[in-house]
Amino acid sequence: MFWGLKLTSGKKYKSIVEQSFHVSHAVLQLSNDIPPDFGLEVHVILHNIDYIVCFLSRSAPQTPLNLEISEGEEMTVYACPNTSTPYSERVSVHLTGYYCLEQSQDEESFCGEEEDELISEEESSEEEGEFSKEDFGEVSLTRLHL
């Protein structure tokens, strides 16, 4: 199920999460009169820690994200311009993603921990220190669980 939040620059959005969700994309919406060097940081505060999750600008107006926010967490989200600007009210960030589906323990879920596959010594590369995609399949190099 779709999840989305439109952030207006300079305003904080605070809530206690009622259903777990995954944030997968951030897009900057600018009006044409915004200067070319304008940019902003998107922040998420969880457990009293302020995380910068992305920086958006005219040259990089969108970015993929991989954030999982769990039910019951108190979360604050805001967008902060890189300079003081009178344009704040004409700048917004659209965060999009999806709600995590609740499923039984036997079924895979769209959010949550995935089981890592164990690789036996026979399946590993013959030469120590050299690995190939075929040895391990697709590997996710980064994962942020908040």
C-alpha positions as CSV (number, residue, x, y, z in Angstrom):
1,M,0.0,0.0,0.0
2,F,1.4,3.4,-1.0
3,W,2.9,5.8,1.6
4,G,3.8,9.4,1.0
5,L,4.6,12.7,2.7
6,K,5.0,16.2,1.3
7,L,7.5,18.2,3.3
8,T,7.5,22.0,3.1
9,S,10.9,23.4,3.7
10,G,11.4,24.8,7.2
11,K,8.5,22.8,8.8
12,K,8.9,19.8,11.0
13,Y,6.6,16.8,10.9
14,K,6.4,14.8,14.1
15,S,4.4,11.7,14.8
16,I,4.3,8.3,16.5
17,V,4.3,5.7,13.7
18,E,1.0,3.7,13.7
19,Q,2.0,1.2,11.0
20,S,5.5,0.3,9.8
21,F,6.5,1.7,6.5
22,H,9.4,1.9,4.0
23,V,10.6,5.2,2.4
24,S,12.0,4.4,-1.0
25,H,12.3,7.8,-2.8
26,A,12.8,11.5,-2.2
27,V,12.1,14.1,-4.9
28,L,12.7,17.9,-4.7
29,Q,9.9,20.1,-6.1
30,L,11.2,23.6,-7.1
31,S,9.6,26.6,-8.7
32,N,11.5,28.1,-11.7
33,D,12.8,31.2,-9.8
34,I,14.8,29.2,-7.3
35,P,18.6,29.9,-7.8
36,P,20.6,27.1,-9.4
37,D,22.8,26.6,-6.3
38,F,19.9,26.0,-4.0
39,G,19.8,22.7,-2.1
40,L,18.5,21.2,1.0
41,E,19.0,18.3,3.4
42,V,16.3,15.9,4.4
43,H,16.5,14.9,8.1
44,V,14.9,12.1,10.1
45,I,15.1,12.2,13.9
46,L,14.7,8.8,15.6
47,H,15.7,7.9,19.1
48,N,16.8,11.5,19.6
49,I,19.4,11.2,16.9
50,D,19.2,13.6,13.9
51,Y,20.1,11.7,10.7
52,I,20.7,13.5,7.3
53,V,19.2,10.9,4.9
54,C,19.8,12.8,1.7
55,F,20.8,16.1,0.0
56,L,18.7,17.3,-2.9
57,S,19.4,20.1,-5.3
58,R,18.5,21.4,-8.8
59,S,21.3,19.2,-10.3
60,A,20.3,16.2,-8.2
61,P,16.5,16.6,-7.6
62,Q,15.8,13.0,-6.6
63,T,17.4,10.0,-4.9
64,P,16.4,6.5,-4.0
65,L,16.2,5.7,-0.2
66,N,16.0,2.5,1.8
67,L,14.6,3.5,5.2
68,E,12.3,1.3,7.3
69,I,10.4,3.0,10.0
70,S,8.9,0.7,12.6
71,E,5.5,0.9,14.3
72,G,5.5,2.7,17.6
73,E,8.6,4.8,16.9
74,E,8.5,8.5,17.4
75,M,9.7,10.1,14.2
76,T,10.4,13.7,13.1
77,V,11.1,14.6,9.5
78,Y,12.1,17.9,8.1
79,A,13.9,19.6,5.1
80,C,16.5,22.2,5.8
81,P,17.8,24.6,3.0
82,N,21.6,24.9,2.6
83,T,21.3,28.7,2.8
84,S,18.8,31.1,4.4
85,T,16.4,31.9,1.6
86,P,13.1,33.6,1.0
87,Y,12.1,30.7,-1.3
88,S,11.4,28.2,1.5
89,E,7.6,28.2,1.0
90,R,8.0,27.5,-2.7
91,V,10.2,24.4,-2.1
92,S,8.9,21.0,-1.1
93,V,10.2,17.5,-0.9
94,H,8.0,14.5,-1.7
95,L,8.9,11.3,0.2
96,T,7.3,8.2,-1.1
97,G,7.3,4.5,-0.3
98,Y,4.9,1.9,1.0
99,Y,3.4,0.5,4.2
100,C,4.8,-2.8,5.4
101,L,2.3,-5.6,5.1
102,E,1.7,-7.7,8.2
103,Q,2.2,-11.4,7.3
104,S,2.5,-14.7,9.2
105,Q,6.0,-15.9,10.2
106,D,6.0,-18.5,7.5
107,E,5.6,-15.9,4.7
108,E,8.1,-13.3,3.5
109,S,7.3,-9.7,4.3
110,F,7.9,-6.6,2.3
111,C,9.7,-5.1,5.3
112,G,11.7,-6.5,8.1
113,E,14.7,-8.8,8.5
114,E,15.5,-11.2,5.6
115,E,17.3,-14.4,6.3
116,D,20.8,-14.4,5.1
117,E,21.9,-17.4,3.1
118,L,24.8,-19.4,4.5
119,I,27.4,-20.5,2.0
120,S,29.4,-23.7,2.7
121,E,33.1,-23.9,2.1
122,E,32.5,-26.0,-1.1
123,E,30.4,-23.3,-2.6
124,S,33.0,-20.5,-1.9
125,S,35.6,-19.4,-4.4
126,E,38.6,-21.6,-5.0
127,E,41.1,-18.8,-4.6
128,E,41.0,-17.1,-1.2
129,G,40.1,-13.4,-1.4
130,E,38.5,-13.5,-4.8
131,F,34.8,-13.5,-5.0
132,S,32.4,-13.3,-7.9
133,K,28.7,-12.5,-8.3
134,E,28.1,-16.2,-9.1
135,D,29.5,-17.2,-5.8
136,F,27.0,-15.2,-3.7
137,G,24.2,-14.1,-6.0
138,E,22.8,-10.6,-5.5
139,V,24.1,-8.9,-2.4
140,S,22.7,-5.8,-0.8
141,L,25.7,-3.7,0.2
142,T,23.8,-1.2,2.3
143,R,20.8,-1.5,4.5
144,L,19.6,1.0,7.1
145,H,17.1,-0.1,9.7
146,L,15.8,2.7,11.8
